[in-house]
Amino acid sequence: MLGPLAEHRILIVPQLALLLGLSEDTVSRRLKRLRDAGLVHYSPVFDRAPWPARITGPGLRAIGRPVNPPRERLQEHRHDVGVGWLWLAARAGAFGAAERILTDRGMRSADAARSTGDAGEPYGIGLGTFGPHGQRQRHYPDLMIDTAGGHRVAVELELTQKSAERMRRIMTAYATDARIDAVLYVVPSRRLAELVTESARRAGVADIVHVKRLAPDGIAGAEPGSKQRTRAQAPIARGAER
């Protein structure tokens, strides 16, 4: 249970139940034991919504992961839950057979290790700019999928509108990174779909950027008052609207 949690900021009980093939009650009991041992944070966020679990520093050290523990970011709760569902969908083959699926946290961790001496090309997409300490700034998609056919697909869950300048920089970065064969944007509205499509067109990457609409109930377990779903009802894993 700690291994998957190390790859995400949070996962909710229905997601861990689906992943591990266990009942939600069993997952909840195990998380409470891990919480009592100081290995995870596990407590309610919204009334009647599934509880999220978040790994702690001791939890990461227990599985030999030298990365910083994730911080609670309530303003990004819905996005974090959505990424969890997308990750599960990718594992189930919703985007084709995958050789490897990397999360934002996994990629950042690997790149941080490279910066301290490990060899290899960074996963982050270069933005062509530098940070305040002279470091190259990079963009990380929510997921990176290396397919069985040898292609690399970036997956972006875009729930809110970015500024035109920020979107331009991201699209330009994708345009100049030959490692990326396709970019899939998953969006909740027609308006966002149109904005992403136009940004891709302006950057000259309309041929590799694809947009899918979320189903109306596409991110279950993220809203106040939402009820936990059973394993058979996992939302994004059923597929998004085209």
C-alpha positions as CSV (number, residue, x, y, z in Angstrom):
1,M,0.0,0.0,0.0
2,L,2.9,2.4,0.7
3,G,4.4,1.9,-2.7
4,P,1.5,3.3,-4.7
5,L,1.0,6.1,-2.2
6,A,4.7,7.1,-2.7
7,E,3.8,7.8,-6.4
8,H,1.0,10.2,-5.6
9,R,0.1,13.2,-3.5
10,I,-3.0,11.3,-2.3
11,L,-5.0,8.3,-3.1
12,I,-8.6,7.7,-1.8
13,V,-9.9,4.5,-0.4
14,P,-11.9,3.4,-3.5
15,Q,-8.8,3.8,-5.6
16,L,-6.7,1.7,-3.3
17,A,-9.5,-0.9,-3.1
18,L,-9.6,-1.1,-6.8
19,L,-5.8,-1.3,-7.1
20,L,-5.4,-4.0,-4.5
21,G,-8.5,-6.0,-5.1
22,L,-9.7,-5.5,-1.5
23,S,-12.9,-4.2,0.0
24,E,-13.0,-0.6,1.0
25,D,-13.5,-1.6,4.7
26,T,-10.4,-3.7,4.6
27,V,-8.4,-0.9,3.0
28,S,-9.7,1.6,5.6
29,R,-8.7,-0.7,8.5
30,R,-5.2,-1.2,7.0
31,L,-4.7,2.6,6.5
32,K,-5.7,3.2,10.1
33,R,-3.0,0.8,11.2
34,L,-0.5,2.5,9.0
35,R,-1.6,5.9,10.4
36,D,-1.2,4.7,13.9
37,A,2.4,3.7,13.0
38,G,3.0,7.2,11.6
39,L,3.5,5.9,8.1
40,V,0.5,7.7,6.5
41,H,-1.8,10.6,7.1
42,Y,-5.4,9.3,6.9
43,S,-8.4,11.5,7.9
44,P,-11.5,13.0,6.3
45,V,-11.3,16.1,4.1
46,F,-14.9,16.7,3.0
47,D,-18.2,15.5,4.7
48,R,-19.2,12.1,3.4
49,A,-16.5,12.0,0.8
50,P,-13.9,9.1,0.7
51,W,-11.0,9.7,3.0
52,P,-7.6,10.4,1.3
53,A,-4.4,8.8,2.3
54,R,-1.0,10.5,2.1
55,I,2.3,9.0,2.8
56,T,4.6,10.5,5.4
57,G,8.4,10.9,5.6
58,P,8.7,7.7,7.8
59,G,6.5,5.9,5.4
60,L,8.8,6.8,2.5
61,R,11.8,5.8,4.5
62,A,10.2,2.4,5.4
63,I,10.1,1.5,1.7
64,G,13.5,3.0,0.9
65,R,12.2,6.0,-1.1
66,P,14.5,9.1,-0.6
67,V,12.0,11.7,-1.6
68,N,10.2,14.4,0.2
69,P,6.7,13.6,1.5
70,P,3.8,15.2,-0.3
71,R,2.1,18.2,1.3
72,E,-1.6,18.6,1.7
73,R,-3.0,20.9,-1.0
74,L,-6.8,21.2,-0.6
75,Q,-7.1,23.5,-3.6
76,E,-5.7,20.7,-5.7
77,H,-7.7,17.9,-4.1
78,R,-10.1,17.3,-7.0
79,H,-7.2,17.2,-9.5
80,D,-5.2,14.8,-7.3
81,V,-8.2,12.4,-7.1
82,G,-8.7,12.7,-10.8
83,V,-5.0,11.8,-11.5
84,G,-5.4,8.8,-9.3
85,W,-8.3,7.6,-11.5
86,L,-6.3,8.3,-14.7
87,W,-3.4,6.3,-13.3
88,L,-5.6,3.3,-12.6
89,A,-7.2,3.6,-16.0
90,A,-3.7,3.6,-17.6
91,R,-2.8,0.5,-15.6
92,A,-5.9,-1.2,-16.9
93,G,-4.9,-0.5,-20.5
94,A,-7.4,2.4,-21.2
95,F,-4.7,4.2,-23.2
96,G,-3.2,1.1,-24.8
97,A,-0.7,-1.5,-23.6
98,A,1.9,0.2,-21.4
99,E,5.4,-0.8,-20.6
100,R,5.8,1.9,-17.9
101,I,3.6,4.5,-16.3
102,L,5.2,7.4,-14.5
103,T,3.5,9.9,-12.3
104,D,4.4,13.6,-11.8
105,R,6.0,12.7,-8.4
106,G,7.8,9.7,-9.8
107,M,9.4,11.8,-12.6
108,R,10.4,14.6,-10.3
109,S,12.0,12.2,-7.9
110,A,13.9,10.5,-10.7
111,D,15.1,13.9,-12.1
112,A,16.2,15.0,-8.6
113,A,18.3,11.9,-8.3
114,R,19.9,12.7,-11.7
115,S,20.8,16.2,-10.6
116,T,22.8,14.7,-7.8
117,G,24.9,12.5,-10.0
118,D,22.8,9.7,-11.6
119,A,23.1,9.4,-15.3
120,G,20.2,9.7,-17.8
121,E,18.0,12.2,-19.6
122,P,15.5,14.0,-17.4
123,Y,11.8,13.2,-17.7
124,G,10.8,16.9,-17.4
125,I,10.0,18.8,-20.6
126,G,12.3,21.7,-20.9
127,L,10.6,25.1,-20.9
128,G,13.6,27.0,-22.2
129,T,13.7,29.2,-19.1
130,F,15.7,29.3,-15.9
131,G,14.6,29.5,-12.3
132,P,15.8,32.0,-9.6
133,H,18.9,29.8,-8.8
134,G,19.9,29.2,-12.4
135,Q,18.3,25.8,-12.7
136,R,16.5,24.8,-15.9
137,Q,12.7,24.9,-15.5
138,R,10.8,21.9,-16.6
139,H,7.2,20.9,-17.1
140,Y,5.9,17.6,-15.8
141,P,2.7,16.1,-17.2
142,D,0.4,14.3,-14.7
143,L,1.4,10.9,-16.3
144,M,3.9,9.7,-18.8
145,I,3.2,6.4,-20.5
146,D,5.8,4.4,-22.4
147,T,3.7,2.2,-24.6
148,A,4.5,-1.4,-25.6
149,G,4.8,-0.1,-29.1
150,G,7.7,2.1,-28.2
151,H,5.9,5.5,-28.0
152,R,5.8,8.0,-25.2
153,V,2.5,9.6,-24.3
154,A,2.1,12.5,-21.9
155,V,-1.3,12.7,-20.1
156,E,-2.6,16.0,-18.7
157,L,-5.7,16.4,-16.5
158,E,-6.7,20.0,-17.2
159,L,-9.5,21.0,-14.9
160,T,-9.0,24.8,-14.9
161,Q,-7.9,27.3,-17.5
162,K,-4.2,28.2,-17.4
163,S,-3.0,31.7,-18.6
164,A,-2.4,32.0,-22.3
165,E,1.3,32.5,-21.7
166,R,1.7,29.5,-19.5
167,M,-0.2,27.3,-22.0
168,R,1.9,28.7,-24.8
169,R,5.1,27.8,-23.0
170,I,3.9,24.2,-22.3
171,M,2.8,23.6,-25.9
172,T,6.1,25.1,-27.2
173,A,8.0,22.7,-24.9
174,Y,6.1,19.8,-26.3
175,A,6.7,21.0,-29.8
176,T,10.5,21.0,-29.2
177,D,10.8,17.6,-27.4
178,A,11.2,14.9,-29.9
179,R,10.8,12.2,-27.2
180,I,7.0,12.9,-26.9
181,D,4.9,11.2,-29.5
182,A,1.5,12.2,-28.3
183,V,-0.1,14.4,-25.6
184,L,-3.5,13.6,-24.3
185,Y,-5.5,16.3,-22.5
186,V,-8.5,15.3,-20.4
187,V,-10.8,18.2,-19.8
188,P,-14.2,18.7,-18.2
189,S,-15.8,21.2,-20.6
190,R,-16.1,22.1,-24.2
191,R,-14.6,25.5,-23.5
192,L,-11.4,24.0,-22.1
193,A,-11.2,21.6,-25.0
194,E,-11.4,24.5,-27.4
195,L,-8.7,26.4,-25.6
196,V,-6.3,23.5,-25.5
197,T,-6.9,22.7,-29.2
198,E,-6.3,26.3,-30.2
199,S,-3.1,26.5,-28.1
200,A,-1.8,23.3,-29.8
201,R,-2.7,24.7,-33.2
202,R,-0.8,28.0,-32.5
203,A,2.3,26.0,-31.3
204,G,2.2,23.8,-34.3
205,V,1.6,20.6,-32.4
206,A,-2.1,20.0,-33.3
207,D,-1.1,16.7,-34.9
208,I,0.2,15.2,-31.6
209,V,-2.2,16.8,-29.1
210,H,-5.5,15.0,-28.5
211,V,-8.3,16.2,-26.3
212,K,-10.9,14.0,-24.5
213,R,-13.9,15.2,-22.5
214,L,-14.5,13.8,-19.0
215,A,-17.7,11.9,-18.4
216,P,-20.2,14.0,-16.3
217,D,-19.2,12.0,-13.2
218,G,-15.6,11.7,-14.2
219,I,-13.9,12.3,-10.9
220,A,-15.8,10.4,-8.2
221,G,-14.9,10.9,-4.6
222,A,-13.6,14.4,-4.9
223,E,-16.6,16.6,-4.0
224,P,-18.0,17.5,-0.6
225,G,-20.9,15.1,0.2
226,S,-19.9,12.6,-2.5
227,K,-20.3,8.9,-1.6
228,Q,-17.8,6.2,-2.0
229,R,-18.1,4.1,-5.1
230,T,-17.7,0.4,-5.5
231,R,-14.9,-1.1,-7.5
232,A,-17.3,-1.6,-10.5
233,Q,-18.1,2.0,-10.5
234,A,-14.6,3.5,-10.9
235,P,-15.3,6.6,-13.1
236,I,-12.4,7.6,-15.3
237,A,-11.4,4.0,-15.7
238,R,-14.6,3.4,-17.7
239,G,-13.3,5.9,-20.3
240,A,-13.8,9.5,-21.1
241,E,-16.2,10.9,-23.7
242,R,-14.6,11.6,-27.1
